[in-house]
Every structure is written in C-alpha cells, then in structure tokens.
Amino acid sequence: MRDPFNVTQTYMLALLFYWVLLKLSVAQYEHLGYPPGYPYPEQEEYTAPQLDPDTPRIQLRLAGQKRKHNEAEINIYFVSSGPIWFDNVHCTGKEKTLAQCQSNGIGISDCKHSEDVGVVCSDKRIPGFKFLNTLPNHVENLDIHVEDVQIRAILSSYRKRIPVMEGYVEVKDGGKWKQICNKDWTQFNSRVICGMFGFPGERKYNPRVYKMFARRRKPTYWDYSVNCTGNEAHLSSCKLGQAVLEKSNGTCPRGLPVVVSCVPGKDFAPTLMTGFRKAFRQEQPLVRLRGGAIVGEGRVEVLKNGEWGTICDDKWSLLSATVVCRELGFGTAKEALSGGRLGQGMGPVHMNEVECSGFEKSITECSFNKEALGCSHEEDAAVRCNVPKMGFQERLRLSGGRNPYEGRVEVLVERNGSLVWGTVCSEGWRTMEAMVVCRQLGLGFASNAFQETWYWSGEVSADAVVMSGVRCSGTEMSLSHCLHHGAHLSCPKGGGRYAAGVSCSETAPDLVLNPQVVEQTTYMEDRPMFMLQCAYEENCLSSTSSEVPANTYRRLLRFSSQIHNNGQSDFRPKADKHSWVWHDCHRHYHSMEVFTIYDLFSLNGTKVAEGHKASFCLEDSECDEGIEKRYECANFGDQGITVGCWDTYRHDIDCQWVDITDLKPGDYIFQIIINPNYEVPESDYTNNFTKCRCRYDGHRVWMYSCHNGGSLSSETEQTFPGLHSNQVTHR
C-alpha cells in the first residue's frame, strides 16, 4: 500500500516543477512589452485573507446536482470527503474562513447527510478576483490559464462603433494583453470567438489593411495556438494547440495576428437611419424567449401548428441552448437552465429530449422525442445567451440606495459638449420605465417605481433634471430608447427629492389565467336588483342599472377565474396592509383598486359590455404538490399568491361577472385582463390577458376557443378583436 504522505509530496513537487517551467517560458517574451499605442490597463489584484497560524486550514467546494455554477451543496476537504465535519455552525458574517465560525468542533456531529447544507452565491465576484479559464493542452499534458479574452478594434473606422464587431483577438496572460498568431487559425475558432461576444456568426474581412497595421506596430504574441470545433461556448473549452515559435523578427510563422469579424444579430446591427433599434422585439416565427429579466434570457418556446409551447428539459444541454441563442441573433449560450428556472409556461410541451449537433439553423431542426410523456411545466427549459456589450450600463446609475438594487435614477447625458450626470423627472414614472432601468443595469426586474426619492441622498451635483416625459413600452434595452422630451425638458416639480427612483429584484411573479376554467364554468343568471346593492356600490354593474327600479332583474354573465402564479417570486399587492380600503357592505378589504377587467367586444372590436374585479382577497386557493399555502385572507391575513399556487375566484362571488342586461343576441369576443394597470411588476405581461369567442342567443351563453395572450401565432391572434398586449388605460 502506498504511503499517502509520499504520494502527496511527489504530486506537490511535480506541480512546482511545471509552475516554474511555465513562468520561465512566459518570462522570455515579457521584454517585448505591449504594442505601441496600447495602454496598459490598470490591474486590480485580489488578496487572499490573512489567517492566524493556529486557524485550521480547510478547503470548500460546491458539489452535488447543482443547477448553475454558483449554487450547490457544500463539501469540505479536511482529511477525507466521507465524514460530516461541522455541526451547529454559527457565523457573524465577518469571519475570513468557515473554520473561524463557532461550531461543535471539527468532526463532532450527530448529523446525517440528509441534513447537508447548500448555498446560492451571488454571480458578482469580488473586484479584482481573477477567474482563470483553463485550456487543456492535450499535447504536453499541461494546463494553460487564460485570464480574459477580448476583441480589440484596431482600424479607426471600427474603434467608435458599438458593439465591437471586428478586430484583433487578444488573450490576457500574466496581466498583459497578447495577440494570437494566425497559424492554424480556422473559421471554427472565429465562430467560437464571435459567439462568446454575443454574435451569431463570423464573416470575412479585408486582410490587407491589417497587414499594413501589423508592419507599423509590432504585435506581442501569445505562446500558443488553439483548436476549436466551432461548438464551444468559450475559448477555454477549445483544445490548446502546439506552442508557437516566433521568428527572430518577432513575427509568427504566417506573419499576422488573428483578426475576427462578427455578424451582429438584427437587434444589435446599426442602421443608417435610426442607429440601433429602439426596442427589443422577438420576431422569429418559430422560437422565442419568455420570462427573462434581460435581453437574451428566458424560457424557450417554439411555435407548432399555430400554438406556442415549451421544451422539456430532459437531455437539455448547452449545445442545444446555443442553437436557440444563435437562431435568435445572439451568441453562444452561457447557461442551459432546467426545472422551470425562468418561470413556467401554460400551453403544450412541444419538444422533449432535444439533441443538437450545434450547427443547426433552428432548434426545430434538432432531433427530439415527439412524445412529451411525463413532462410537466415544472421541467420547462430556458437559456441565458451571450449578448453584445452595448455600453448601456455605463450611462445609468442608482444613487443613494441602501443596496445596489435600489436608488435614485441618474443618467449620463451630453450638455454643452461635456458629459454630466442628472436625474429623471418622476412625473408619470411607472413600472414600465422602472423595468427598463433594472434591465439596463443588469439588476433583474423592477420591484417598485418611486416618484419621490427624498429618503435617498443622491449626488448633489446630479440633482438637475436631464430627462423628462419618459414613456417606455417595457421592451427597450436602454432608458434613452424610450420616448422622452429630448432637449426641451418639462418637469414642474423638478428633480432632487422628486426625482424618479427604482428598486430592482432578481425575480418577479407571473400571473397567468387558466382559459379552460373560463370555458367550463360560464353560465347566465338573472338576479333581482335589490340583491345587488353592494355590487352597485362597487360599480360592478353597467351604467344603466342606476336608472331602473329595485324590483327589476339584471342579466349576468358568470364564470370562474383560476389565476396561477408561474413566476419566480410571490405576487403581493402593491399597497401595504395599513393602506388597504375597507368596504363595509361586503365586509372585506380591497388591497388593489382594480385587479381584473372583463370586457365584451363585438366582432368589429367595439366594446359592448364591461366589468371589473377589485382585489378584495388575494390568497392561495390551491397549490402544486409539495408547495404550502402562504396567504389567507381570513382575519385580516396577508394577501398574495405563492409561486406554484393559484387563486380561484368562483363564479358565485360578487362582481365575478359581466352585466349583459342590455346585450343583443349574437357573437362576441370576451376578454379578461389581470393586473391591468401594472400596479405589481411581473416578469411577463404578454400573458396577462385571455380571450374567448362568446355566443349569446338571448337564452343561453357559450364560451369557446379561450386562450391566453401570446399563446397563438400572430396570424391566428389577429382574428380576435381587442387587445393584443396588456396595454390598457386607467379607468
């Protein structure tokens, strides 16, 4: 049996030898320096915490069936991986290592592995921390570290373009940027580089101008070549090629640094007329993303037989996710998400066990199992794609908040030839505008939009209003893309304490109504006016009801509403409990002024009847298996809808109707809108309305062809008059 100590000692000596060899090989080229005209970037260095000599040395890792790189079960390396090393751990948060926290002592535990703990870490790394990508060198069996990769625009015509689409491929090695020799460079390598930076493909470029540039400014070459198949998500996934031996004049064998030229997706391509497109819109006929916080992420949905459906996550991989990303005009996929991580769909599951080669033009060309047996929407697949760096984050900031996710909105604008920071007028500031701010900063979804920010002390020098009249559709990539007043500002209250503010959240709810329940529960009832006094006081009847005597009847179109929360966080009323309105007639509190709106349209789009529902009681009626109810209205309880639960408004509840007393027999379109005034932010507003065809013969009423907004092809949706998005005016 081997001596464990001798094995470890031999291993450490081998690592030390290879480290010295690597340093020596890099050092011989350091005297060449950086190409003239290329400034050395300032380097931040991460410093490991200094520990007392008597502090136990432990190593931590994230292990288990993780869903992404920054979450999993904690494993601790001390002597071996079998025992449970810590129990009853108590930390203040200021400790430099877990070993400094209070516990029963190392190895003292009465726990089982069913009690193992896990963590979800922030994606944001400590400033200056070097995340090293490793390229496996299969020739020399030596790992080479790549600190970073970039495309550097060289030609003057490309330097001011955003995004950067053409230039030298540079690798940061030892804190210095170096070019790659084009020996053995292929279009597959270029495809990988372009995909890393958010571009779906590569294209040819003019090599002559780069030859001239290389003669004038001597490049500093990296020591290695790379060999990619074209399907890698990052350069670090490619194989490392042979070491490149420079000639005596400092050039590589073929004499040029690698240059790539990338093709931008249609939503990032500059145009001669309007610059970059003002809003991000999914226009692909077969694939789309839904429920994501930022551009290039979301639940994957495909169109089949005129109906949108999801993809089951069985065998879902980064390769298949990349096909989706490229198809939509993005680069390679950063993550292939499973388990409904970016919200659940409501329609059919169209594809299962998807497997792609990586070179398909569409995910629909990949092989898949046409039977989605056993798949539920809890297994919906999603993606996060690489998108081009547009520089939007640098022109916006949040100031004065208690954390990076909240604060007064300040924008960078040009005034008299210089760039200055200023505030945004809060007049008319709504959830849609706040959503764009949070997206632009990469902070997720808006959780609140504020029209007063006196409690946040922003930069005094930025108190002046520099943007007013902002109106966003919610799909824009930058606040500057929204409609606004331009140079002629108008803001009666001014900035400062009345400047616009936001708070952002990584998650958001998503309310979706079940259309089948509406079809199955629709009926007609004639009810005497004297039994509708409370409903009359709450404006739940048509306007003609005020002109009739109490002994007459009103004809009501009744139905049930089953409203699911398929998002990532609970749906809570905007108003705090202390501000809820008590309705004495019905003896309940309203937490929202209007929660749902019901309309009947003629086939030419004219509204003929309407109703509405105040949120008198938001609660968990039922939940998916394994999810506990959290909200109950009884005894002035908390109101809301938990993720994975639904609130059912039964057909026999007051105001759960449309007053059709004055309606003539015929065919109509019935429409339901949830959260119509965007009082509560959601991850997806496109599915907040439901439409049905309605037939009324004067004695009976039917609902059929009920569907949610965005669930059908655009051609089919056009046959239903009324709204095509959740864009309604306040009543």
Secondary structure by P-SEA (a helix, b strand, c coil): cccaaaaaaaaaaaaaaaaaaaaaaaaaaccccccccccccbbbbbbccccccccbbbbbbbbcccccccccbbbbbcccccccccccccccccccccccccccccccccccccccccccccccccccccbbbbbbcccccbbbbbcccccccccccccccccccccccccccccbbbbbbcccccaaaaaaaaaaacccccccccaaaaaaaaaacccccccbbbbbccccccccccccccbbbbcccccccccccbbbbbbbccccccccccccccccccccccccccccccccccbbbbbcccccbbbbcccccaaaaaaaaaaaccccccccccccccccccccccccccccccccccccccccccccccccccbbbbbbbbbcccccccccccccccccccccbbbbbbcccbbbbbbcccccccaaaaaaaaaaacccccccccccccccccccccccccccccccccccccccccccccccccccccccccccccccccbbbbbbbbaaaaaaccbbbbbcccccaaaaaacccccccccccccbbbbbbcbbbbbbccccbbbbbccccccccccccccccccccccbbbbbbccccccccccccccccccccccccccccccccccccbbbbcccbbbbbcccccccccccccccbbbbbbbbbcccccccccccccccbbbbbbbbcccbbbbccccccccccaaaaaacccccccccccc
